[in-house]
Amino acid sequence: MKKELKETILLLRIPFSVYLMPIFIFSLSQTPVINVTQAIISFLILHLFVYPASNGYNSYEDKDTESIGGLEKPPLPSKLLYQVVLIFDISALLLSIIFINWMFTCLVATYVLMSRLYSYKGVRLKKYPIISFLTVFVFQGFWTFWMVYEAVDASNIEFFNTDLPWAALASSLMIGGAYPLSQIYQHKQDQESGDFTISILLGIRGTFIFSIVLFTAAAIFLYYYFEILYHGSILIFISCLSPLLLWFNYWMFVTWKDANNANFKNLMMMNNISAICMNLCYIIYALQNHTSIF
């Protein structure tokens, strides 16, 4: 039982939530008026319950034997993992309706549902390259940005009556650019599982090119949001993300020379650099916009 519990905790991949933090911090940083209590509670709901449950359910359905995001050698899932996922899902929804509001609860419930449809073998959106891409593009980007706003906003201004959808769209483009890269090292494993991912569709070189296109589009949207709509400086974004840009180009260069460099180790290096750079960037924006509440 002790071993089963330890393996279940590993498959929840709670530390992996750090890679999903940037969207939360970005949305928080751009929300005009923040309810600090609800910001803290919603952060815990998403990063300690919703995201780990999603990770756990994906592992329960996939039963991976090779490296996955955050785990180089994942253990096989057990029935306990499925039970913990259900407990986490129910806890997230109950905490949302009790401590946040009904809108946030509905957005969380939809996120959880789409996450399950992504992995559930009876539907398995994951096996369709375009549908799976659009699911991640929408729900881990724009939807999450909107979800956080509904939780932390204290101004009662309708989300779609602000300029924030532009920032939310840029978030989706960033997520969309990163998503195929997360699949680039596991083409063989995905094909054996019957999953035809967008990275397989694009190929290794095509994956990098596709990511460049989406990252460039994200930068254009952010330039418009920060500089044209006057919500900040794009230079902060560029400065903070320059180490990530350098690593991305280096990884692309060495992988185009030798496809063996499209591996778990290099992906995790990019994920780590990305998490540091993007979290730092959005924390700076948060401090600029909300210094009085810190």
Backbone as JSON, one array per atom type, in Angstrom:
{
  "sequence": "MKKELKETILLLRIPFSVYLMPIFIFSLSQTPVINVTQAIISFLILHLFVYPASNGYNSYEDKDTESIGGLEKPPLPSKLLYQVVLIFDISALLLSIIFINWMFTCLVATYVLMSRLYSYKGVRLKKYPIISFLTVFVFQGFWTFWMVYEAVDASNIEFFNTDLPWAALASSLMIGGAYPLSQIYQHKQDQESGDFTISILLGIRGTFIFSIVLFTAAAIFLYYYFEILYHGSILIFISCLSPLLLWFNYWMFVTWKDANNANFKNLMMMNNISAICMNLCYIIYALQNHTSIF",
  "N": [[0.83, -1.21, 0.0], [1.97, 1.22, 0.77], [3.9, 1.56, -1.21], [2.24, 1.73, -3.42], [0.84, 4.09, -2.87], [2.94, 5.93, -2.91], [3.7, 5.75, -5.62], [1.37, 6.64, -6.8], [1.3, 9.32, -5.98], [3.55, 10.21, -7.34], [2.65, 9.97, -10.01], [0.69, 11.88, -10.11], [2.14, 14.1, -10.49], [2.62, 16.65, -9.22], [4.66, 18.7, -8.9], [4.97, 19.35, -11.59], [3.11, 21.23, -12.13], [4.26, 23.7, -12.0], [5.03, 24.38, -14.53], [2.69, 25.18, -15.62], [2.03, 27.43, -14.35], [2.65, 30.04, -15.47], [0.46, 31.08, -17.05], [-1.52, 31.54, -15.15], [-0.24, 33.51, -13.53], [0.17, 35.5, -15.44], [-2.48, 36.22, -16.17], [-3.36, 37.09, -13.66], [-1.61, 39.25, -13.31], [-2.57, 41.07, -15.16], [-5.16, 41.61, -14.49], [-7.28, 44.19, -13.47], [-8.19, 44.89, -10.8], [-7.6, 43.09, -7.9], [-8.85, 40.39, -6.0], [-7.37, 39.32, -3.32], [-7.57, 37.13, -1.53], [-9.23, 35.32, -2.92], [-7.58, 34.95, -5.1], [-5.43, 33.51, -4.02], [-6.75, 31.16, -3.14], [-7.86, 30.19, -5.56], [-5.52, 29.69, -6.97], [-4.46, 27.55, -5.5], [-6.51, 25.68, -5.89], [-6.33, 25.16, -8.66], [-3.6, 24.41, -9.05], [-3.0, 22.48, -7.14], [-5.05, 20.66, -7.21], [-6.72, 20.54, -9.7], [-4.87, 20.48, -11.97], [-2.96, 18.39, -11.16], [-4.82, 16.25, -10.98], [-5.61, 16.03, -13.63], [-3.17, 15.3, -14.8], [-2.82, 12.84, -13.5], [-5.07, 11.36, -14.38], [-4.56, 11.2, -17.09], [-2.25, 9.63, -17.05], [-3.35, 7.33, -15.95], [-5.03, 6.43, -18.0], [-3.22, 6.19, -20.15], [-1.11, 4.58, -19.29], [1.74, 4.71, -19.41], [4.99, 3.56, -20.28], [7.34, 4.64, -20.92], [9.23, 7.77, -20.79], [7.44, 10.62, -19.61], [5.99, 13.94, -19.41], [7.77, 15.47, -16.91], [8.36, 13.08, -15.61], [10.79, 10.71, -15.94], [10.9, 7.95, -15.78], [8.09, 6.6, -15.47], [5.95, 5.01, -13.04], [3.67, 2.19, -13.26], [0.16, 2.87, -13.36], [-2.34, 2.6, -10.72], [-5.45, 1.36, -9.27], [-5.88, 3.01, -7.14], [-4.88, 5.46, -7.99], [-6.85, 6.33, -9.8], [-8.98, 6.67, -8.03], [-8.01, 8.71, -6.37], [-7.83, 10.77, -8.25], [-10.57, 11.22, -8.77], [-11.38, 12.15, -6.24], [-9.84, 14.48, -6.08], [-10.94, 15.93, -8.22], [-13.61, 16.32, -7.4], [-13.15, 17.73, -5.04], [-11.95, 20.06, -6.05], [-14.08, 21.23, -7.47], [-15.98, 21.61, -5.43], [-14.6, 23.35, -3.67], [-14.34, 25.48, -5.4], [-16.99, 26.4, -5.86], [-17.75, 27.03, -3.3], [-15.83, 28.88, -2.28], [-15.12, 30.61, -4.37], [-16.74, 31.46, -7.12], [-19.75, 30.95, -9.09], [-19.27, 31.15, -11.86], [-16.5, 30.74, -12.21], [-16.47, 28.12, -11.25], [-17.98, 26.78, -13.23], [-16.29, 27.13, -15.43], [-14.03, 25.74, -14.55], [-15.14, 23.18, -14.32], [-15.73, 22.62, -17.01], [-13.16, 22.66, -18.07], [-12.05, 20.43, -16.74], [-13.71, 18.4, -17.78], [-13.03, 18.49, -20.55], [-10.38, 17.82, -20.37], [-10.58, 15.18, -19.52], [-11.9, 14.01, -21.72], [-9.92, 14.31, -23.55], [-8.09, 12.34, -22.82], [-9.53, 9.96, -22.25], [-10.13, 6.68, -23.3], [-12.42, 5.91, -24.64], [-13.22, 8.09, -26.08], [-10.97, 9.77, -26.62], [-9.57, 12.27, -27.58], [-6.97, 12.88, -27.89], [-5.85, 11.29, -29.85], [-6.35, 12.41, -32.26], [-4.85, 14.6, -34.4], [-5.38, 17.42, -35.06], [-7.7, 18.08, -33.6], [-6.88, 17.48, -30.98], [-4.79, 19.29, -30.72], [-6.19, 21.76, -30.91], [-7.79, 21.55, -28.67], [-5.96, 21.68, -26.51], [-4.8, 24.14, -27.16], [-6.95, 25.96, -26.84], [-7.98, 25.44, -24.18], [-5.83, 25.25, -22.32], [-4.7, 27.66, -22.69], [-6.26, 30.36, -23.62], [-8.72, 29.77, -22.25], [-7.9, 29.09, -19.63], [-6.67, 31.5, -18.88], [-8.92, 33.21, -18.89], [-10.46, 31.86, -16.97], [-8.94, 32.23, -14.64], [-9.09, 35.01, -14.41], [-11.85, 35.32, -13.83], [-11.87, 34.3, -11.31], [-10.13, 35.9, -9.74], [-10.71, 38.58, -10.15], [-11.8, 41.7, -8.86], [-13.24, 43.79, -9.69], [-15.6, 43.47, -11.02], [-15.96, 43.78, -13.74], [-16.99, 42.76, -16.91], [-15.26, 40.17, -18.52], [-15.04, 40.07, -21.35], [-15.48, 42.66, -21.99], [-13.19, 43.99, -21.7], [-9.69, 44.61, -22.6], [-8.44, 42.26, -22.28], [-8.95, 39.75, -23.62], [-7.18, 39.82, -25.84], [-4.66, 39.4, -24.68], [-5.18, 36.9, -23.64], [-5.54, 35.4, -25.97], [-2.95, 35.57, -26.98], [-1.72, 34.02, -25.05], [-2.79, 31.51, -25.64], [-1.56, 31.11, -28.12], [1.1, 30.93, -27.35], [1.0, 28.59, -25.76], [0.09, 26.87, -27.76], [2.32, 26.86, -29.44], [4.2, 25.59, -27.85], [3.11, 23.1, -27.3], [3.28, 21.03, -29.48], [6.03, 20.61, -29.34], [6.29, 19.29, -26.95], [5.67, 16.75, -27.64], [7.55, 15.83, -29.33], [9.61, 14.05, -28.81], [8.48, 11.6, -28.44], [7.4, 10.14, -30.59], [7.46, 7.44, -31.44], [6.43, 6.06, -29.2], [3.86, 7.2, -29.04], [2.75, 6.41, -31.49], [2.7, 3.66, -31.15], [0.74, 3.56, -29.24], [-1.43, 4.24, -30.67], [-1.96, 6.88, -31.08], [-2.18, 9.67, -33.07], [-0.38, 12.24, -33.17], [-0.05, 15.86, -33.37], [2.6, 16.54, -33.69], [3.68, 14.26, -34.84], [2.32, 14.38, -37.23], [3.4, 16.73, -38.31], [6.12, 16.18, -38.38], [9.62, 16.15, -37.31], [11.19, 18.44, -38.07], [9.14, 20.03, -39.09], [7.65, 20.41, -36.78], [9.23, 22.18, -35.25], [9.22, 24.41, -37.0], [6.48, 25.02, -37.1], [6.1, 25.74, -34.42], [7.69, 28.03, -34.3], [6.21, 29.75, -35.96], [3.83, 30.05, -34.46], [4.82, 31.12, -32.03], [5.84, 33.52, -32.98], [3.47, 34.75, -33.85], [2.24, 35.01, -31.35], [3.95, 36.9, -30.18], [3.38, 39.11, -31.78], [0.69, 39.59, -31.14], [1.03, 40.2, -28.43], [2.62, 42.48, -28.63], [0.76, 44.21, -29.77], [-1.13, 44.25, -27.69], [0.35, 45.25, -25.45], [1.8, 47.56, -26.39], [0.23, 49.0, -28.32], [-2.34, 49.03, -27.24], [-1.64, 50.03, -24.84], [-0.86, 48.68, -22.33], [1.48, 48.09, -21.08], [4.99, 47.25, -21.36], [6.47, 45.73, -24.11], [9.11, 45.17, -24.15], [9.94, 44.15, -21.72], [8.92, 41.56, -21.8], [10.35, 40.51, -24.02], [13.0, 40.76, -23.09], [13.01, 39.1, -20.78], [12.41, 36.63, -21.89], [14.5, 36.07, -23.57], [16.65, 34.17, -22.92], [15.24, 31.78, -23.25], [14.57, 31.91, -25.95], [17.12, 31.71, -27.09], [17.88, 29.12, -26.26], [15.89, 27.58, -27.51], [16.48, 28.0, -30.25], [19.04, 26.92, -30.35], [18.49, 24.22, -29.65], [16.83, 23.5, -31.79], [18.65, 23.76, -33.91], [20.64, 21.76, -33.34], [19.05, 19.51, -33.36], [18.07, 19.4, -35.94], [20.38, 18.67, -37.19], [20.9, 16.24, -36.0], [18.54, 13.96, -35.34], [18.27, 12.55, -32.99], [18.57, 14.28, -30.93], [16.1, 15.23, -30.37], [14.86, 14.69, -27.72], [13.87, 13.52, -24.4], [15.42, 14.7, -22.36], [16.37, 17.15, -23.49], [13.94, 18.38, -24.03], [12.93, 18.74, -21.41], [14.83, 20.49, -20.45], [14.2, 22.74, -21.98], [11.6, 23.16, -21.02], [12.15, 23.8, -18.34], [13.71, 26.14, -18.55], [11.82, 27.73, -19.83], [9.76, 27.86, -17.88], [11.05, 29.27, -15.79], [11.76, 31.7, -17.08], [9.28, 32.7, -18.09], [7.6, 32.77, -15.82], [9.06, 34.6, -14.27], [8.89, 36.86, -15.93], [6.1, 37.43, -15.93], [5.66, 37.82, -13.24], [7.08, 40.18, -12.86], [5.46, 41.94, -14.37], [3.18, 41.72, -12.77], [4.07, 42.85, -10.36], [4.57, 45.44, -11.24], [1.98, 46.31, -11.88], [0.48, 45.86, -9.61], [1.69, 46.66, -7.21], [0.92, 47.77, -4.79], [-0.57, 45.87, -3.43], [1.14, 43.94, -2.58]],
  "CA": [[0.0, 0.0, 0.0], [2.86, 2.36, 0.85], [4.49, 1.7, -2.54], [1.16, 2.17, -4.32], [0.59, 5.49, -2.55], [4.1, 6.69, -3.4], [3.62, 5.78, -7.08], [0.22, 7.49, -7.14], [1.74, 10.71, -5.81], [4.46, 10.5, -8.45], [1.9, 10.11, -11.26], [-0.05, 13.15, -10.07], [3.13, 15.07, -10.99], [2.29, 17.96, -8.66], [5.67, 19.71, -9.26], [4.82, 19.72, -13.0], [2.22, 22.4, -12.19], [5.06, 24.93, -12.15], [5.07, 24.71, -15.95], [1.39, 25.74, -15.96], [1.87, 28.66, -13.56], [2.73, 31.33, -16.17], [-0.84, 31.61, -17.48], [-2.16, 32.08, -13.94], [0.41, 34.76, -13.12], [-0.09, 36.5, -16.48], [-3.85, 36.7, -16.0], [-3.36, 37.84, -12.4], [-0.88, 40.5, -13.49], [-3.3, 41.99, -16.03], [-6.47, 41.89, -13.9], [-7.15, 45.54, -12.9], [-8.37, 44.9, -9.35], [-7.47, 41.7, -7.48], [-9.3, 39.87, -4.71], [-6.18, 38.55, -2.94], [-7.97, 35.86, -0.92], [-9.68, 34.42, -3.99], [-6.42, 34.64, -5.93], [-4.68, 32.43, -3.34], [-7.55, 29.94, -3.15], [-7.96, 29.67, -6.92], [-4.2, 29.15, -7.3], [-4.37, 26.23, -4.87], [-7.47, 24.79, -6.55], [-5.81, 24.77, -9.98], [-2.26, 23.81, -9.06], [-2.91, 21.34, -6.23], [-6.14, 19.71, -7.46], [-7.14, 20.38, -11.09], [-3.77, 20.04, -12.84], [-2.5, 17.05, -10.79], [-5.84, 15.26, -11.34], [-5.52, 15.87, -15.07], [-1.96, 14.49, -15.02], [-3.08, 11.49, -13.0], [-6.02, 10.66, -15.24], [-3.85, 10.92, -18.34], [-1.37, 8.48, -16.79], [-4.2, 6.16, -15.73], [-5.5, 5.97, -19.31], [-2.12, 5.89, -21.06], [-0.24, 3.52, -18.75], [3.03, 4.92, -20.07], [6.15, 2.81, -19.81], [8.49, 5.49, -21.21], [9.2, 9.08, -20.17], [6.35, 11.57, -19.83], [6.33, 15.24, -18.85], [8.07, 15.53, -15.48], [8.8, 11.78, -15.1], [11.56, 9.99, -16.96], [10.53, 6.53, -15.69], [6.84, 6.57, -14.71], [5.45, 3.7, -12.61], [2.35, 1.86, -13.8], [-0.91, 3.39, -12.49], [-3.16, 1.64, -10.0], [-6.83, 1.79, -9.02], [-5.79, 4.11, -6.19], [-4.69, 6.7, -8.75], [-8.16, 6.73, -10.31], [-9.77, 7.12, -6.88], [-7.46, 10.01, -5.96], [-8.25, 11.71, -9.29], [-11.98, 11.56, -8.51], [-11.41, 12.96, -5.01], [-9.29, 15.78, -6.43], [-11.91, 16.63, -9.07], [-14.75, 16.73, -6.56], [-12.64, 18.75, -4.11], [-11.75, 21.3, -6.82], [-15.38, 21.83, -7.78], [-16.59, 22.06, -4.17], [-13.87, 24.53, -3.22], [-14.63, 26.57, -6.35], [-18.33, 26.96, -5.66], [-17.84, 27.54, -1.91], [-14.94, 30.0, -2.0], [-14.91, 31.53, -5.49], [-18.06, 31.85, -7.65], [-20.33, 29.95, -9.99], [-18.66, 31.24, -13.18], [-15.22, 30.04, -12.1], [-16.79, 26.7, -11.1], [-18.38, 26.27, -14.55], [-15.11, 27.09, -16.29], [-13.21, 24.64, -14.05], [-15.82, 21.93, -14.68], [-15.54, 22.41, -18.45], [-11.74, 22.32, -18.24], [-11.89, 19.04, -16.28], [-14.39, 17.54, -18.75], [-12.25, 18.42, -21.78], [-9.16, 17.09, -20.02], [-10.92, 13.76, -19.49], [-12.18, 13.6, -23.1], [-8.61, 14.28, -24.21], [-7.37, 11.11, -22.48], [-10.41, 8.79, -22.12], [-9.97, 5.84, -24.48], [-13.67, 5.82, -25.36], [-13.3, 9.27, -26.96], [-9.55, 9.93, -26.92], [-9.25, 13.4, -28.46], [-5.52, 12.88, -28.04], [-5.4, 10.54, -31.03], [-6.64, 13.2, -33.46], [-3.84, 15.67, -34.31], [-5.9, 18.79, -35.09], [-8.64, 18.26, -32.49], [-6.12, 17.51, -29.72], [-4.08, 20.57, -30.68], [-7.14, 22.83, -30.63], [-8.24, 21.38, -27.28], [-4.91, 22.24, -25.65], [-4.68, 25.54, -27.56], [-8.04, 26.74, -26.24], [-8.25, 25.27, -22.75], [-4.67, 25.55, -21.48], [-4.34, 29.05, -22.94], [-7.32, 31.35, -23.47], [-9.71, 29.35, -21.24], [-7.29, 29.22, -18.31], [-6.52, 32.94, -18.62], [-10.27, 33.68, -18.57], [-10.85, 31.2, -15.72], [-8.24, 32.91, -13.55], [-9.69, 36.35, -14.29], [-13.15, 35.21, -13.16], [-11.63, 34.0, -9.9], [-9.37, 36.89, -8.98], [-11.16, 39.95, -10.42], [-12.63, 42.35, -7.84], [-13.83, 44.99, -10.29], [-16.89, 43.09, -11.6], [-16.03, 44.14, -15.16], [-17.09, 41.59, -17.76], [-13.98, 39.84, -19.17], [-15.05, 40.39, -22.78], [-15.57, 44.12, -22.13], [-11.84, 44.51, -21.46], [-8.72, 44.25, -23.65], [-7.75, 41.04, -21.86], [-8.96, 38.66, -24.61], [-5.98, 39.85, -26.66], [-3.6, 38.72, -23.91], [-5.57, 35.49, -23.54], [-5.23, 34.8, -27.28], [-1.49, 35.42, -27.03], [-1.41, 32.88, -24.19], [-3.09, 30.3, -26.42], [-0.54, 30.96, -29.14], [2.31, 30.44, -26.67], [0.73, 27.19, -25.43], [0.04, 26.14, -29.02], [3.68, 26.7, -29.93], [4.95, 24.68, -26.99], [2.47, 21.78, -27.24], [3.89, 20.02, -30.35], [7.39, 20.32, -28.88], [6.19, 18.33, -25.84], [5.44, 15.42, -28.22], [8.55, 15.6, -30.37], [10.53, 12.97, -28.45], [7.77, 10.35, -28.18], [6.65, 9.71, -31.77], [7.36, 5.97, -31.44], [5.52, 5.67, -28.13], [2.5, 7.62, -29.4], [2.28, 5.56, -32.59], [2.39, 2.34, -30.58], [-0.51, 3.72, -28.47], [-2.51, 4.58, -31.6], [-2.2, 8.33, -31.05], [-1.56, 10.38, -34.19], [-0.25, 13.59, -32.62], [0.27, 16.91, -34.35], [4.04, 16.5, -33.93], [3.88, 13.2, -35.82], [1.79, 14.92, -38.49], [4.32, 17.75, -38.82], [7.5, 15.72, -38.43], [10.48, 16.86, -36.36], [11.49, 19.79, -38.58], [7.88, 20.75, -39.19], [7.24, 20.79, -35.42], [9.96, 23.4, -34.89], [8.74, 25.51, -37.84], [5.14, 25.34, -36.62], [6.25, 26.44, -33.14], [8.2, 29.38, -34.61], [5.09, 30.54, -36.49], [2.9, 30.4, -33.37], [5.51, 32.02, -31.1], [5.9, 34.83, -33.64], [2.11, 35.3, -33.77], [2.04, 35.42, -29.95], [4.7, 38.14, -29.97], [2.64, 40.18, -32.46], [-0.48, 39.87, -30.31], [1.48, 40.86, -27.21], [3.01, 43.84, -29.01], [-0.49, 44.98, -29.92], [-1.75, 44.4, -26.36], [1.16, 46.1, -24.57], [2.25, 48.83, -26.95], [-0.84, 49.72, -29.02], [-3.43, 49.23, -26.29], [-1.03, 50.71, -23.67], [-0.95, 47.91, -21.1], [2.8, 47.77, -20.57], [6.11, 47.28, -22.3], [6.84, 44.45, -24.72], [10.55, 44.95, -23.93], [10.08, 43.27, -20.55], [8.67, 40.2, -22.31], [11.48, 40.12, -24.87], [14.2, 40.63, -22.24], [12.89, 37.94, -19.9], [12.35, 35.38, -22.64], [15.66, 35.91, -24.46], [17.34, 32.88, -22.72], [14.41, 30.72, -23.85], [14.72, 32.02, -27.4], [18.45, 31.19, -27.43], [17.88, 27.65, -26.11], [15.02, 27.03, -28.55], [17.21, 28.0, -31.51], [20.13, 25.93, -30.23], [17.89, 22.88, -29.71], [16.39, 23.28, -33.17], [19.84, 23.59, -34.76], [21.29, 20.46, -33.12], [18.1, 18.45, -33.71], [18.04, 19.31, -37.41], [21.6, 17.96, -37.58], [20.79, 14.86, -35.49], [17.18, 13.81, -34.78], [18.34, 11.96, -31.65], [18.5, 15.37, -29.95], [14.69, 15.43, -30.02], [14.73, 13.73, -26.63], [13.25, 13.95, -23.14], [16.35, 15.57, -21.63], [16.36, 18.48, -24.09], [12.61, 18.96, -23.81], [12.81, 19.18, -20.02], [15.66, 21.69, -20.34], [13.41, 23.85, -22.5], [10.51, 23.4, -20.08], [12.68, 24.45, -17.14], [14.07, 27.52, -18.92], [10.55, 28.4, -20.11], [9.07, 28.13, -16.61], [11.78, 30.33, -15.08], [11.68, 32.97, -17.82], [7.92, 33.2, -18.2], [7.12, 33.13, -14.48], [9.74, 35.84, -13.91], [8.32, 37.93, -16.75], [4.75, 37.79, -15.5], [5.77, 38.36, -11.88], [7.47, 41.59, -13.02], [4.24, 42.65, -14.75], [2.3, 41.75, -11.59], [4.62, 43.83, -9.43], [4.35, 46.76, -11.83], [0.56, 46.68, -11.89], [-0.22, 45.65, -8.32], [2.68, 46.78, -6.14], [0.28, 48.19, -3.54], [-1.18, 44.76, -2.68], [2.15, 43.02, -2.14]],
  "C": [[0.87, 1.26, 0.0], [3.49, 2.64, -0.52], [3.46, 2.23, -3.53], [0.85, 3.65, -4.12], [1.71, 6.38, -3.09], [4.04, 6.83, -4.92], [2.46, 6.66, -7.55], [0.59, 8.96, -7.05], [2.68, 11.12, -6.94], [3.69, 10.78, -9.74], [0.98, 11.33, -11.27], [0.83, 14.3, -10.57], [2.82, 16.51, -10.52], [3.36, 19.01, -8.97], [5.56, 20.18, -10.71], [3.92, 20.94, -13.16], [2.98, 23.71, -12.35], [5.12, 25.36, -13.61], [3.74, 25.32, -16.44], [1.12, 27.04, -15.21], [1.87, 29.95, -14.37], [1.39, 31.91, -16.59], [-1.59, 32.21, -16.29], [-1.57, 33.44, -13.58], [0.17, 35.87, -14.15], [-1.48, 37.09, -16.34], [-3.97, 37.55, -14.74], [-2.73, 39.22, -12.59], [-1.67, 41.53, -14.27], [-4.71, 42.31, -15.51], [-6.39, 43.23, -13.16], [-7.23, 45.6, -11.38], [-8.44, 43.45, -8.87], [-8.09, 41.46, -6.11], [-8.21, 38.89, -4.26], [-6.55, 37.18, -2.38], [-8.39, 34.86, -1.99], [-8.54, 34.05, -4.94], [-5.63, 33.47, -5.34], [-5.45, 31.12, -3.43], [-7.63, 29.34, -4.55], [-6.63, 29.09, -7.4], [-4.06, 27.74, -6.75], [-5.3, 25.23, -5.54], [-6.89, 24.27, -7.86], [-4.53, 23.96, -9.87], [-2.1, 22.61, -8.13], [-4.0, 20.3, -6.48], [-6.4, 19.48, -8.95], [-6.02, 19.83, -11.97], [-3.22, 18.66, -12.45], [-3.52, 15.96, -11.15], [-5.82, 14.98, -12.83], [-4.3, 15.02, -15.44], [-2.21, 13.03, -14.66], [-4.01, 10.7, -13.91], [-5.37, 10.3, -16.57], [-2.93, 9.71, -18.18], [-2.18, 7.2, -16.6], [-4.67, 5.57, -17.05], [-4.35, 5.5, -20.2], [-1.27, 4.7, -20.63], [1.14, 3.54, -19.42], [4.12, 4.06, -19.44], [7.45, 3.58, -20.1], [8.25, 6.89, -20.67], [7.99, 9.9, -20.58], [6.74, 12.87, -19.14], [6.55, 15.21, -17.34], [8.56, 14.21, -14.9], [9.53, 11.02, -16.21], [11.21, 8.51, -16.98], [9.25, 6.4, -14.85], [6.46, 5.16, -14.27], [4.09, 3.43, -13.26], [1.26, 2.35, -12.84], [-1.71, 2.26, -11.84], [-4.58, 2.18, -9.84], [-6.85, 2.97, -8.04], [-5.63, 5.44, -6.92], [-6.03, 7.22, -9.26], [-9.03, 7.29, -9.18], [-9.31, 8.5, -6.4], [-7.86, 11.09, -6.96], [-9.68, 12.17, -9.06], [-12.11, 12.46, -7.29], [-10.91, 14.37, -5.3], [-10.28, 16.59, -7.27], [-13.07, 17.16, -8.25], [-14.33, 17.85, -5.61], [-12.48, 20.09, -4.83], [-13.07, 21.99, -7.09], [-16.07, 22.35, -6.52], [-15.91, 23.32, -3.65], [-14.17, 25.74, -4.1], [-15.97, 27.22, -6.07], [-18.47, 27.57, -4.27], [-17.06, 28.84, -1.75], [-14.77, 31.0, -3.14], [-16.27, 32.0, -6.01], [-18.52, 30.82, -8.67], [-19.68, 29.96, -11.37], [-17.33, 30.51, -13.2], [-15.46, 28.54, -12.02], [-17.17, 26.08, -12.44], [-17.18, 26.15, -15.48], [-14.17, 25.96, -15.87], [-13.82, 23.3, -14.47], [-15.64, 21.6, -16.16], [-14.1, 22.01, -18.75], [-11.5, 20.86, -17.88], [-12.51, 18.09, -17.3], [-13.56, 17.38, -20.02], [-10.93, 17.67, -21.55], [-9.42, 15.58, -20.03], [-11.2, 13.23, -20.9], [-10.89, 13.5, -23.91], [-7.94, 12.92, -24.02], [-8.23, 9.84, -22.53], [-10.42, 7.97, -23.41], [-11.25, 5.68, -25.28], [-13.89, 6.97, -26.33], [-11.92, 9.59, -27.52], [-9.27, 11.04, -27.94], [-7.76, 13.43, -28.79], [-5.04, 12.2, -29.32], [-5.68, 11.25, -32.35], [-5.76, 14.45, -33.45], [-4.41, 17.09, -34.24], [-6.81, 19.05, -33.9], [-7.88, 18.34, -31.16], [-5.36, 18.82, -29.59], [-5.02, 21.7, -30.29], [-7.65, 22.76, -29.19], [-7.23, 22.0, -26.32], [-4.77, 23.74, -25.9], [-5.71, 26.41, -26.84], [-8.03, 26.65, -24.72], [-7.04, 25.52, -21.86], [-4.2, 26.99, -21.66], [-5.45, 30.01, -22.61], [-8.25, 31.01, -22.32], [-9.15, 29.52, -19.83], [-7.11, 30.68, -17.92], [-7.86, 33.52, -18.18], [-10.73, 33.13, -17.22], [-10.22, 31.91, -14.52], [-8.83, 34.3, -13.32], [-11.01, 36.29, -13.51], [-12.99, 34.92, -11.67], [-11.06, 35.18, -9.13], [-9.87, 38.33, -9.13], [-12.07, 40.48, -9.31], [-13.32, 43.59, -8.38], [-15.23, 44.75, -10.84], [-17.08, 43.6, -13.03], [-16.05, 42.86, -15.98], [-15.78, 41.39, -18.54], [-13.96, 40.3, -20.62], [-15.33, 41.87, -23.05], [-14.24, 44.79, -21.85], [-10.96, 44.19, -22.68], [-8.06, 42.9, -23.38], [-7.87, 39.86, -22.84], [-7.76, 38.65, -25.54], [-4.81, 39.14, -25.97], [-3.9, 37.23, -23.78], [-5.29, 34.75, -24.84], [-3.73, 34.59, -27.44], [-1.05, 34.23, -26.18], [-1.67, 31.57, -24.92], [-2.03, 30.05, -27.49], [0.78, 30.46, -28.54], [2.16, 28.96, -26.32], [0.74, 26.34, -26.7], [1.41, 25.91, -29.63], [4.48, 25.67, -29.15], [4.42, 23.24, -27.05], [3.09, 20.74, -28.18], [5.32, 19.65, -29.93], [7.38, 19.3, -27.75], [6.01, 16.9, -26.35], [6.59, 14.97, -29.12], [9.47, 14.42, -30.07], [9.82, 11.62, -28.33], [6.91, 9.9, -29.37], [6.42, 8.2, -31.76], [6.35, 5.5, -30.41], [4.07, 6.02, -28.48], [1.93, 6.74, -30.52], [1.92, 4.18, -32.1], [1.08, 2.37, -29.79], [-1.7, 4.04, -29.38], [-2.86, 6.05, -31.63], [-1.44, 9.0, -32.2], [-1.49, 11.86, -33.81], [0.1, 14.59, -33.71], [1.77, 16.94, -34.64], [4.39, 15.4, -34.92], [3.45, 13.69, -37.19], [2.79, 15.89, -39.13], [5.72, 17.23, -39.07], [8.37, 16.57, -37.51], [10.79, 18.29, -36.83], [10.22, 20.63, -38.63], [7.38, 21.21, -37.83], [7.92, 22.09, -35.0], [9.45, 24.6, -35.7], [7.36, 25.97, -37.39], [5.21, 26.14, -35.32], [6.76, 27.86, -33.37], [7.07, 30.28, -35.08], [4.16, 30.98, -35.36], [3.55, 31.33, -32.35], [5.6, 33.43, -31.68], [4.53, 35.51, -33.59], [1.8, 35.77, -32.36], [2.74, 36.75, -29.67], [3.98, 39.33, -30.61], [1.41, 40.57, -31.64], [-0.08, 40.62, -29.04], [1.96, 42.28, -27.49], [1.77, 44.73, -29.12], [-1.1, 45.27, -28.54], [-0.97, 45.39, -25.5], [1.4, 47.49, -25.14], [1.12, 49.64, -27.61], [-2.01, 50.01, -28.09], [-2.94, 49.79, -24.95], [-1.24, 49.96, -22.35], [0.41, 47.52, -20.54], [3.85, 47.84, -21.65], [6.43, 45.88, -22.81], [8.31, 44.14, -24.48], [10.81, 44.06, -22.72], [9.92, 41.81, -20.99], [9.86, 39.7, -23.11], [12.73, 39.87, -24.04], [14.15, 39.36, -21.4], [12.95, 36.63, -20.67], [13.54, 35.16, -23.58], [16.44, 34.61, -24.19], [16.56, 31.71, -23.33], [14.55, 30.72, -25.36], [16.06, 31.44, -27.85], [18.47, 29.67, -27.35], [17.05, 27.0, -27.21], [15.78, 26.93, -29.88], [18.37, 27.01, -31.5], [19.58, 24.52, -30.37], [17.44, 22.55, -31.13], [17.58, 22.99, -34.07], [20.44, 22.2, -34.59], [20.36, 19.31, -33.49], [17.98, 18.3, -35.21], [19.29, 18.59, -37.94], [21.53, 16.49, -37.17], [19.45, 14.73, -34.76], [17.18, 13.2, -33.39], [18.31, 13.02, -30.56], [17.06, 15.78, -29.64], [14.35, 14.43, -28.92], [14.16, 14.37, -25.36], [14.12, 14.95, -22.39], [16.31, 17.0, -22.17], [15.01, 19.17, -23.94], [12.49, 19.51, -22.4], [13.7, 20.4, -19.76], [14.88, 22.9, -20.83], [12.26, 24.19, -21.56], [10.98, 24.17, -18.85], [13.04, 25.92, -17.42], [12.8, 28.34, -19.15], [9.84, 28.79, -18.83], [9.73, 29.29, -15.86], [11.57, 31.68, -15.77], [10.27, 33.54, -17.82], [7.33, 33.57, -16.84], [7.76, 34.44, -14.01], [9.12, 37.02, -14.64], [6.97, 38.38, -16.2], [4.71, 38.28, -14.05], [6.17, 39.83, -11.94], [6.25, 42.43, -13.42], [3.29, 42.79, -13.56], [2.77, 42.8, -10.59], [4.42, 45.25, -9.94], [2.9, 47.23, -11.65], [-0.12, 46.62, -10.53], [0.72, 45.76, -7.13], [2.02, 47.05, -4.79], [-0.28, 47.03, -2.75], [-0.15, 43.78, -2.19], [2.82, 43.52, -0.85]]
}
